[in-house]
């Protein structure tokens, strides 16, 4: 799995090697060996613009995912570190944990998981929590 990261925001320092490791690990756990993922780290203003353009929601969000192709998997995950930082503070956990959560959430969307209906949401949250615990624990070992 090839992963590339573009950091086009300047407010928060982000460990791009951690992003690559998490996405490669998530895809390996999910049985996806081939593909190409890109991650863009953007400002709240930019993610708001993208959210409005592609989802018709005129407000910022924390993460967006765009599937470009299913086989081999090709997609882009867009995250606003500034929003992630605020959410981490509100939730009482680290910025790194929040960024990892958003990466996993975005990756699961690329793999077809969703949270529109209760059963889907429950399945996605369970898997997201399992992956988060695995990658946060591995990171601290």
N, CA and C atoms as an extended XYZ file, in Angstrom:
423
Properties=species:S:1:pos:R:3:atomname:S:1:resname:S:1:resid:I:1 pbc="F F F"
N         0.854       -1.176        0.000 N   UNK     1
C         0.000        0.000        0.000 CA  UNK     1
C         0.897        1.235        0.000 C   UNK     1
N         0.701        2.061       -0.986 N   UNK     2
C         1.472        3.296       -1.078 CA  UNK     2
C         0.658        4.434       -0.449 C   UNK     2
N         1.302        5.188        0.435 N   UNK     3
C         0.644        6.299        1.121 CA  UNK     3
C         1.489        7.554        0.938 C   UNK     3
N         0.837        8.638        0.542 N   UNK     4
C         1.525        9.928        0.452 CA  UNK     4
C         0.762       10.946        1.294 C   UNK     4
N         1.508       11.865        1.891 N   UNK     5
C         0.915       12.866        2.771 CA  UNK     5
C         1.346       14.253        2.319 C   UNK     5
N         0.363       15.142        2.184 N   UNK     6
C         0.633       16.549        1.880 CA  UNK     6
C         0.116       17.392        3.034 C   UNK     6
N         1.002       18.119        3.656 N   UNK     7
C         0.627       18.987        4.771 CA  UNK     7
C         0.585       20.416        4.247 C   UNK     7
N        -0.618       20.910        3.956 N   UNK     8
C        -0.743       22.256        3.403 CA  UNK     8
C        -1.373       23.213        4.407 C   UNK     8
N        -1.268       22.877        5.677 N   UNK     9
C        -1.663       23.783        6.761 CA  UNK     9
C        -0.432       24.041        7.609 C   UNK     9
N        -0.440       25.135        8.326 N   UNK    10
C         0.761       25.505        9.078 CA  UNK    10
C         0.547       25.601       10.582 C   UNK    10
N        -0.672       25.409       11.038 N   UNK    11
C        -0.977       25.657       12.444 CA  UNK    11
C        -0.473       24.564       13.398 C   UNK    11
N        -0.527       23.305       12.966 N   UNK    12
C        -0.152       22.206       13.861 CA  UNK    12
C         0.886       21.301       13.208 C   UNK    12
N         1.874       20.927       13.989 N   UNK    13
C         2.889       19.980       13.532 CA  UNK    13
C         2.274       18.577       13.550 C   UNK    13
N         2.511       17.832       12.473 N   UNK    14
C         1.925       16.502       12.348 CA  UNK    14
C         3.022       15.511       11.955 C   UNK    14
N         3.016       14.348       12.607 N   UNK    15
C         3.974       13.283       12.321 CA  UNK    15
C         3.491       12.515       11.097 C   UNK    15
N         4.029       12.850        9.924 N   UNK    16
C         3.571       12.219        8.683 CA  UNK    16
C         3.970       10.741        8.620 C   UNK    16
N         5.040       10.361        9.273 N   UNK    17
C         5.413        8.939        9.265 CA  UNK    17
C         4.386        8.113       10.041 C   UNK    17
N         3.810        8.689       11.084 N   UNK    18
C         2.750        8.009       11.837 CA  UNK    18
C         1.514        7.830       10.952 C   UNK    18
N         1.175        8.847       10.180 N   UNK    19
C         0.034        8.764        9.265 CA  UNK    19
C         0.239        7.605        8.290 C   UNK    19
N         1.406        7.537        7.700 N   UNK    20
C         1.714        6.461        6.752 CA  UNK    20
C         1.613        5.095        7.425 C   UNK    20
N         2.194        4.976        8.611 N   UNK    21
C         2.181        3.701        9.337 CA  UNK    21
C         0.759        3.273        9.678 C   UNK    21
N        -0.057        4.200       10.146 N   UNK    22
C        -1.436        3.875       10.515 CA  UNK    22
C        -2.221        3.405        9.295 C   UNK    22
N        -2.155        4.154        8.202 N   UNK    23
C        -2.927        3.768        7.018 CA  UNK    23
C        -2.459        2.442        6.439 C   UNK    23
N        -1.164        2.238        6.393 N   UNK    24
C        -0.660        0.953        5.901 CA  UNK    24
C        -1.115       -0.177        6.828 C   UNK    24
N        -1.074        0.052        8.118 N   UNK    25
C        -1.505       -0.954        9.085 CA  UNK    25
C        -2.988       -1.249        9.012 C   UNK    25
N        -3.803       -0.220        8.878 N   UNK    26
C        -5.255       -0.410        8.764 CA  UNK    26
C        -5.563       -1.238        7.523 C   UNK    26
N        -4.955       -0.884        6.419 N   UNK    27
C        -5.221       -1.612        5.175 CA  UNK    27
C        -4.758       -3.067        5.277 C   UNK    27
N        -3.635       -3.288        5.921 N   UNK    28
C        -3.159       -4.659        6.126 CA  UNK    28
C        -4.148       -5.437        6.991 C   UNK    28
N        -4.609       -4.826        8.072 N   UNK    29
C        -5.590       -5.469        8.959 CA  UNK    29
C        -6.878       -5.804        8.215 C   UNK    29
N        -7.244       -4.956        7.245 N   UNK    30
C        -8.486       -5.142        6.503 CA  UNK    30
C        -8.288       -6.001        5.253 C   UNK    30
N        -7.074       -6.526        5.064 N   UNK    31
C        -6.810       -7.420        3.946 CA  UNK    31
C        -6.586       -6.738        2.611 C   UNK    31
N        -6.272       -5.454        2.638 N   UNK    32
C        -6.005       -4.711        1.404 CA  UNK    32
C        -4.499       -4.542        1.278 C   UNK    32
N        -3.927       -5.178        0.265 N   UNK    33
C        -2.476       -5.141        0.113 CA  UNK    33
C        -2.007       -4.142       -0.929 C   UNK    33
N        -2.808       -3.939       -1.964 N   UNK    34
C        -2.400       -3.045       -3.042 CA  UNK    34
C        -3.277       -1.811       -3.070 C   UNK    34
N        -2.668       -0.716       -3.489 N   UNK    35
C        -3.434        0.502       -3.630 CA  UNK    35
C        -2.591        1.722       -3.379 C   UNK    35
N        -3.256        2.853       -3.481 N   UNK    36
C        -2.576        4.129       -3.301 CA  UNK    36
C        -3.520        5.092       -2.588 C   UNK    36
N        -3.070        5.567       -1.439 N   UNK    37
C        -3.853        6.520       -0.664 CA  UNK    37
C        -3.068        7.810       -0.502 C   UNK    37
N        -3.776        8.913       -0.560 N   UNK    38
C        -3.138       10.182       -0.258 CA  UNK    38
C        -3.905       10.844        0.878 C   UNK    38
N        -3.168       11.580        1.668 N   UNK    39
C        -3.742       12.318        2.787 CA  UNK    39
C        -3.363       13.778        2.606 C   UNK    39
N        -4.352       14.645        2.716 N   UNK    40
C        -4.108       16.082        2.668 CA  UNK    40
C        -4.511       16.669        4.020 C   UNK    40
N        -3.608       17.417        4.607 N   UNK    41
C        -3.858       18.102        5.878 CA  UNK    41
C        -4.100       19.568        5.545 C   UNK    41
N        -5.306       20.038        5.854 N   UNK    42
C        -5.730       21.354        5.388 CA  UNK    42
C        -6.310       22.201        6.517 C   UNK    42
N        -6.512       23.466        6.225 N   UNK    43
C        -7.105       24.409        7.184 CA  UNK    43
C        -8.610       24.173        7.309 C   UNK    43
N        -9.220       24.677        8.384 N   UNK    44
C       -10.681       24.581        8.511 CA  UNK    44
C       -11.408       25.257        7.342 C   UNK    44
N       -10.875       26.355        6.858 N   UNK    45
C       -11.502       27.047        5.732 CA  UNK    45
C       -11.515       26.177        4.482 C   UNK    45
N       -10.398       25.493        4.210 N   UNK    46
C       -10.310       24.634        3.029 CA  UNK    46
C       -11.227       23.424        3.148 C   UNK    46
N       -11.281       22.802        4.316 N   UNK    47
C       -12.140       21.627        4.462 CA  UNK    47
C       -13.615       22.035        4.419 C   UNK    47
N       -13.922       23.238        4.889 N   UNK    48
C       -15.295       23.757        4.775 CA  UNK    48
C       -15.667       23.917        3.303 C   UNK    48
N       -14.756       24.478        2.533 N   UNK    49
C       -14.984       24.658        1.097 CA  UNK    49
C       -15.221       23.312        0.406 C   UNK    49
N       -14.402       22.329        0.731 N   UNK    50
C       -14.549       20.997        0.132 CA  UNK    50
C       -15.839       20.321        0.589 C   UNK    50
N       -16.186       20.461        1.851 N   UNK    51
C       -17.407       19.883        2.391 CA  UNK    51
C       -18.627       20.476        1.681 C   UNK    51
N       -18.577       21.768        1.426 N   UNK    52
C       -19.674       22.431        0.735 CA  UNK    52
C       -19.749       21.971       -0.727 C   UNK    52
N       -18.603       21.936       -1.385 N   UNK    53
C       -18.577       21.580       -2.799 CA  UNK    53
C       -19.019       20.139       -3.050 C   UNK    53
N       -18.544       19.199       -2.227 N   UNK    54
C       -18.791       17.787       -2.509 CA  UNK    54
C       -19.948       17.166       -1.737 C   UNK    54
N       -20.322       17.770       -0.603 N   UNK    55
C       -21.410       17.192        0.190 CA  UNK    55
C       -22.587       18.139        0.364 C   UNK    55
N       -22.417       19.390       -0.079 N   UNK    56
C       -23.496       20.360        0.057 CA  UNK    56
C       -23.712       20.826        1.480 C   UNK    56
N       -22.678       20.675        2.319 N   UNK    57
C       -22.752       21.087        3.725 CA  UNK    57
C       -21.805       22.267        3.902 C   UNK    57
N       -22.353       23.446        4.168 N   UNK    58
C       -21.552       24.664        4.234 CA  UNK    58
C       -21.022       24.910        5.646 C   UNK    58
N       -20.242       23.942        6.134 N   UNK    59
C       -19.593       24.083        7.438 CA  UNK    59
C       -18.344       23.208        7.439 C   UNK    59
N       -17.393       23.542        8.303 N   UNK    60
C       -16.188       22.709        8.372 CA  UNK    60
C       -16.508       21.345        8.967 C   UNK    60
N       -15.670       20.387        8.652 N   UNK    61
C       -15.769       19.047        9.227 CA  UNK    61
C       -14.355       18.613        9.578 C   UNK    61
N       -14.216       17.509       10.262 N   UNK    62
C       -12.876       17.066       10.668 CA  UNK    62
C       -12.189       16.221        9.603 C   UNK    62
N       -12.961       15.374        8.897 N   UNK    63
C       -12.369       14.462        7.915 CA  UNK    63
C       -13.325       14.236        6.751 C   UNK    63
N       -12.757       14.154        5.562 N   UNK    64
C       -13.489       13.791        4.347 CA  UNK    64
C       -12.723       12.671        3.665 C   UNK    64
N       -13.444       11.790        3.002 N   UNK    65
C       -12.822       10.699        2.251 CA  UNK    65
C       -13.403       10.668        0.851 C   UNK    65
N       -12.533       10.426       -0.113 N   UNK    66
C       -12.952       10.341       -1.504 CA  UNK    66
C       -12.364        9.077       -2.114 C   UNK    66
N       -13.236        8.146       -2.479 N   UNK    67
C       -12.807        6.924       -3.140 CA  UNK    67
C       -12.653        7.221       -4.622 C   UNK    67
N       -11.461        6.962       -5.158 N   UNK    68
C       -11.203        7.202       -6.571 CA  UNK    68
C       -11.366        5.924       -7.383 C   UNK    68
N       -10.987        4.790       -6.793 N   UNK    69
C       -11.127        3.500       -7.469 CA  UNK    69
C       -11.105        2.397       -6.413 C   UNK    69
N       -11.846        1.318       -6.681 N   UNK    70
C       -11.928        0.228       -5.712 CA  UNK    70
C       -10.833       -0.818       -5.872 C   UNK    70
N       -10.446       -1.123       -7.105 N   UNK    71
C        -9.462       -2.182       -7.336 CA  UNK    71
C        -8.410       -1.730       -8.317 C   UNK    71
N        -7.180       -1.570       -7.960 N   UNK    72
C        -6.744       -1.542       -6.564 CA  UNK    72
C        -7.265       -0.273       -5.884 C   UNK    72
N        -7.350       -0.342       -4.585 N   UNK    73
C        -7.894        0.771       -3.818 CA  UNK    73
C        -7.114        2.054       -4.077 C   UNK    73
N        -7.846        3.093       -4.383 N   UNK    74
C        -7.248        4.406       -4.594 CA  UNK    74
C        -8.186        5.437       -3.985 C   UNK    74
N        -7.636        6.303       -3.139 N   UNK    75
C        -8.496        7.289       -2.500 CA  UNK    75
C        -7.711        8.371       -1.803 C   UNK    75
N        -8.468        9.365       -1.342 N   UNK    76
C        -7.866       10.485       -0.627 CA  UNK    76
C        -8.635       10.738        0.660 C   UNK    76
N        -7.878       11.018        1.704 N   UNK    77
C        -8.439       11.394        3.002 CA  UNK    77
C        -7.971       12.811        3.284 C   UNK    77
N        -8.908       13.674        3.630 N   UNK    78
C        -8.587       15.063        3.929 CA  UNK    78
C        -8.956       15.322        5.383 C   UNK    78
N        -8.000       15.859        6.125 N   UNK    79
C        -8.194       16.112        7.556 CA  UNK    79
C        -7.787       17.540        7.867 C   UNK    79
N        -8.525       18.152        8.781 N   UNK    80
C        -8.142       19.457        9.305 CA  UNK    80
C        -7.516       19.261       10.690 C   UNK    80
N        -6.185       19.350       10.788 N   UNK    81
C        -5.539       19.200       12.093 CA  UNK    81
C        -6.021       20.221       13.134 C   UNK    81
N        -6.375       21.406       12.690 N   UNK    82
C        -6.856       22.422       13.629 CA  UNK    82
C        -8.157       21.969       14.290 C   UNK    82
N        -9.049       21.408       13.502 N   UNK    83
C       -10.299       20.886       14.059 CA  UNK    83
C       -10.009       19.663       14.925 C   UNK    83
N        -9.110       18.808       14.476 N   UNK    84
C        -8.727       17.624       15.266 CA  UNK    84
C        -8.160       18.038       16.622 C   UNK    84
N        -7.345       19.095       16.634 N   UNK    85
C        -6.748       19.577       17.878 CA  UNK    85
C        -7.847       20.022       18.854 C   UNK    85
N        -8.815       20.781       18.347 N   UNK    86
C        -9.933       21.249       19.192 CA  UNK    86
C       -10.739       20.076       19.738 C   UNK    86
N       -11.011       19.101       18.872 N   UNK    87
C       -11.793       17.943       19.300 CA  UNK    87
C       -11.039       17.130       20.353 C   UNK    87
N        -9.742       16.981       20.173 N   UNK    88
C        -8.939       16.244       21.153 CA  UNK    88
C        -9.012       16.919       22.513 C   UNK    88
N        -8.915       18.226       22.501 N   UNK    89
C        -8.989       18.992       23.751 CA  UNK    89
C       -10.357       18.807       24.414 C   UNK    89
N       -11.427       18.880       23.610 N   UNK    90
C       -12.784       18.701       24.136 CA  UNK    90
C       -13.001       17.301       24.700 C   UNK    90
N       -12.406       16.296       24.052 N   UNK    91
C       -12.589       14.901       24.462 CA  UNK    91
C       -11.612       14.485       25.565 C   UNK    91
N       -10.612       15.320       25.832 N   UNK    92
C        -9.659       15.014       26.898 CA  UNK    92
C        -8.630       13.960       26.535 C   UNK    92
N        -8.313       13.855       25.231 N   UNK    93
C        -7.237       12.949       24.845 CA  UNK    93
C        -6.237       13.685       23.954 C   UNK    93
N        -5.209       12.967       23.536 N   UNK    94
C        -4.120       13.612       22.814 CA  UNK    94
C        -4.502       13.944       21.364 C   UNK    94
N        -3.802       14.908       20.831 N   UNK    95
C        -3.938       15.286       19.426 CA  UNK    95
C        -3.592       14.091       18.542 C   UNK    95
N        -2.549       13.352       18.891 N   UNK    96
C        -2.146       12.184       18.109 CA  UNK    96
C        -3.256       11.133       18.071 C   UNK    96
N        -3.913       10.907       19.199 N   UNK    97
C        -5.020        9.937       19.241 CA  UNK    97
C        -6.156       10.403       18.337 C   UNK    97
N        -6.471       11.669       18.374 N   UNK    98
C        -7.555       12.202       17.534 CA  UNK    98
C        -7.201       12.095       16.054 C   UNK    98
N        -5.976       12.412       15.697 N   UNK    99
C        -5.549       12.291       14.299 CA  UNK    99
C        -5.616       10.825       13.846 C   UNK    99
N        -5.208        9.909       14.716 N   UNK   100
C        -5.265        8.485       14.389 CA  UNK   100
C        -6.713        8.047       14.199 C   UNK   100
N        -7.590        8.491       15.065 N   UNK   101
C        -9.019        8.185       14.947 CA  UNK   101
C        -9.573        8.676       13.607 C   UNK   101
N        -9.242        9.903       13.233 N   UNK   102
C        -9.748       10.459       11.978 CA  UNK   102
C        -9.191        9.718       10.766 C   UNK   102
N        -7.932        9.328       10.830 N   UNK   103
C        -7.339        8.530        9.741 CA  UNK   103
C        -8.079        7.200        9.585 C   UNK   103
N        -8.311        6.534       10.690 N   UNK   104
C        -9.011        5.252       10.659 CA  UNK   104
C       -10.427        5.445       10.146 C   UNK   104
N       -11.099        6.464       10.622 N   UNK   105
C       -12.471        6.751       10.194 CA  UNK   105
C       -12.516        6.972        8.678 C   UNK   105
N       -11.602        7.785        8.179 N   UNK   106
C       -11.546        8.057        6.748 CA  UNK   106
C       -11.234        6.808        5.946 C   UNK   106
N       -10.308        5.988        6.447 N   UNK   107
C        -9.941        4.754        5.757 CA  UNK   107
C       -11.121        3.788        5.698 C   UNK   107
N       -11.873        3.682        6.781 N   UNK   108
C       -13.031        2.787        6.782 CA  UNK   108
C       -14.089        3.246        5.779 C   UNK   108
N       -14.262        4.549        5.648 N   UNK   109
C       -15.185        5.042        4.616 CA  UNK   109
C       -14.720        4.618        3.227 C   UNK   109
N       -13.426        4.694        2.974 N   UNK   110
C       -12.899        4.275        1.676 CA  UNK   110
C       -13.146        2.790        1.417 C   UNK   110
N       -13.227        2.022        2.485 N   UNK   111
C       -13.457        0.583        2.376 CA  UNK   111
C       -14.944        0.236        2.363 C   UNK   111
N       -15.800        1.246        2.324 N   UNK   112
C       -17.238        1.002        2.186 CA  UNK   112
C       -18.041        1.051        3.466 C   UNK   112
N       -17.417        1.321        4.589 N   UNK   113
C       -18.155        1.418        5.846 CA  UNK   113
C       -18.833        2.777        5.927 C   UNK   113
N       -19.979        2.803        6.601 N   UNK   114
C       -20.733        4.042        6.716 CA  UNK   114
C       -21.401        4.094        8.086 C   UNK   114
N       -22.021        5.222        8.396 N   UNK   115
C       -22.673        5.364        9.698 CA  UNK   115
C       -24.000        6.100        9.584 C   UNK   115
N       -24.648        5.944        8.438 N   UNK   116
C       -25.950        6.589        8.229 CA  UNK   116
C       -27.058        5.895        9.023 C   UNK   116
N       -27.025        4.568        9.062 N   UNK   117
C       -28.039        3.814        9.790 CA  UNK   117
C       -27.418        3.222       11.053 C   UNK   117
N       -28.260        2.945       12.040 N   UNK   118
C       -27.790        2.489       13.352 CA  UNK   118
C       -26.922        1.232       13.269 C   UNK   118
N       -27.342        0.241       12.515 N   UNK   119
C       -26.569       -1.010       12.419 CA  UNK   119
C       -25.208       -0.749       11.783 C   UNK   119
N       -25.180        0.072       10.737 N   UNK   120
C       -23.912        0.420       10.082 CA  UNK   120
C       -23.012        1.181       11.037 C   UNK   120
N       -23.617        2.142       11.744 N   UNK   121
C       -22.855        2.971       12.684 CA  UNK   121
C       -22.226        2.113       13.769 C   UNK   121
N       -22.999        1.191       14.302 N   UNK   122
C       -22.507        0.321       15.365 CA  UNK   122
C       -21.335       -0.534       14.875 C   UNK   122
N       -21.469       -1.112       13.684 N   UNK   123
C       -20.405       -1.940       13.121 CA  UNK   123
C       -19.140       -1.106       12.867 C   UNK   123
N       -19.331        0.073       12.299 N   UNK   124
C       -18.182        0.928       11.982 CA  UNK   124
C       -17.480        1.397       13.252 C   UNK   124
N       -18.248        1.804       14.252 N   UNK   125
C       -17.655        2.271       15.505 CA  UNK   125
C       -16.881        1.164       16.213 C   UNK   125
N       -17.426       -0.049       16.195 N   UNK   126
C       -16.738       -1.176       16.845 CA  UNK   126
C       -15.385       -1.429       16.170 C   UNK   126
N       -15.384       -1.499       14.859 N   UNK   127
C       -14.161       -1.733       14.115 CA  UNK   127
C       -13.178       -0.571       14.297 C   UNK   127
N       -13.703        0.637       14.270 N   UNK   128
C       -12.875        1.836       14.459 CA  UNK   128
C       -12.193        1.802       15.819 C   UNK   128
N       -12.934        1.451       16.865 N   UNK   129
C       -12.366        1.382       18.212 CA  UNK   129
C       -11.296        0.294       18.318 C   UNK   129
N       -11.555       -0.874       17.706 N   UNK   130
C       -10.568       -1.954       17.726 CA  UNK   130
C        -9.264       -1.514       17.057 C   UNK   130
N        -9.384       -0.881       15.891 N   UNK   131
C        -8.196       -0.427       15.166 CA  UNK   131
C        -7.492        0.688       15.923 C   UNK   131
N        -8.260        1.599       16.483 N   UNK   132
C        -7.667        2.704       17.240 CA  UNK   132
C        -6.858        2.167       18.412 C   UNK   132
N        -7.430        1.237       19.153 N   UNK   133
C        -6.718        0.664       20.297 CA  UNK   133
C        -5.456       -0.057       19.853 C   UNK   133
N        -5.502       -0.732       18.731 N   UNK   134
C        -4.322       -1.430       18.219 CA  UNK   134
C        -3.225       -0.451       17.848 C   UNK   134
N        -3.572        0.586       17.117 N   UNK   135
C        -2.529        1.496       16.629 CA  UNK   135
C        -2.053        2.491       17.665 C   UNK   135
N        -2.883        2.870       18.588 N   UNK   136
C        -2.416        3.756       19.656 CA  UNK   136
C        -1.525        2.965       20.603 C   UNK   136
N        -1.885        1.721       20.910 N   UNK   137
C        -1.063        0.871       21.782 CA  UNK   137
C         0.289        0.585       21.127 C   UNK   137
N         0.275        0.228       19.829 N   UNK   138
C         1.525       -0.037       19.132 CA  UNK   138
C         2.429        1.185       19.136 C   UNK   138
N         1.841        2.340       18.978 N   UNK   139
C         2.610        3.581       18.907 CA  UNK   139
C         3.332        3.848       20.221 C   UNK   139
N         2.697        3.470       21.345 N   UNK   140
C         3.291        3.788       22.639 CA  UNK   140
C         4.251        2.699       23.138 C   UNK   140
N         4.327        1.561       22.442 N   UNK   141
C         5.219        0.489       22.895 CA  UNK   141
C         6.663        0.796       22.631 C   UNK   141
